Amino acid sequence: MITSEKKVYRGIIPFGNGDTYSTDRYYVVIKSDDDYYYLLNCSSIRKKRRKLMFASNTELEDCIPPLKEPTFVKMDEIYRIPVKAMGYLIPNGDVKEHTYTKLKSDFANYRTMNYVKDPTIYTYTVDEIQQCN
């Protein structure tokens, strides 16, 4: 299997409540296996710097490119996407090695906090991803 970690994708994946954002969003692959990619949702820091105070969010440092502007990653939700569905999302490059290493470390630290439950994992089918993109 070709590794997909560090890759950034752009597209539309429904939120956990079923709603969708009207435009493409960015996602970074935190893990992959033979059947699924595990993605974290990226969001612009613009006008939302206060959200970096939440333990569930971490800044994705030195991320331009592949992203267009300073970004944070939400670590409390994981989007589990079938490998076969990834063709419906647009590859947007890789984050730098040191940026990815920090993200993996922040994610591991987040999961060990006493008051934090494991992130919610939302699993999608190929058809669900195809319908949105």
Steps between C-alpha positions, in 0.01 A plus 500: 500500500623849417513719807250784502599662827594869479276546197248782483174456311230744400133417458168471678445246775179523705538616857409255774147644516451437125525865393746592227703814447414673171861510377801273513679458832851376567587178684833351605555124513602399852505124435422245232463126461416271208130594510468852641656844525451680832469875448496800730309815408705815434372852552639846438620684809373826350252658745510180712833523683311456829416143395867412544435517876286184476694185584339331199661742253863541400671737262639340188826691497693578182214374282521742207512325256309267468238713676427861406503660844575433868297201608398298803395136514204367698608185683168403660348353183649256253356442154546136396489487121529186286815493288275453195322830580815711510484548123205734560717732712766722348862438610656825616858401581678395818564688822866534587658220702559713812143632481361148479722378783366780725141418399547131583653595837221748579241238402660236725517749788138602447388137523681449833333791680298376796185693412500417130310211349630339185417704192169427334555298183257558215510226237381570147428285198628555147147602395474764775827662397412479131162672556665798671777557246 
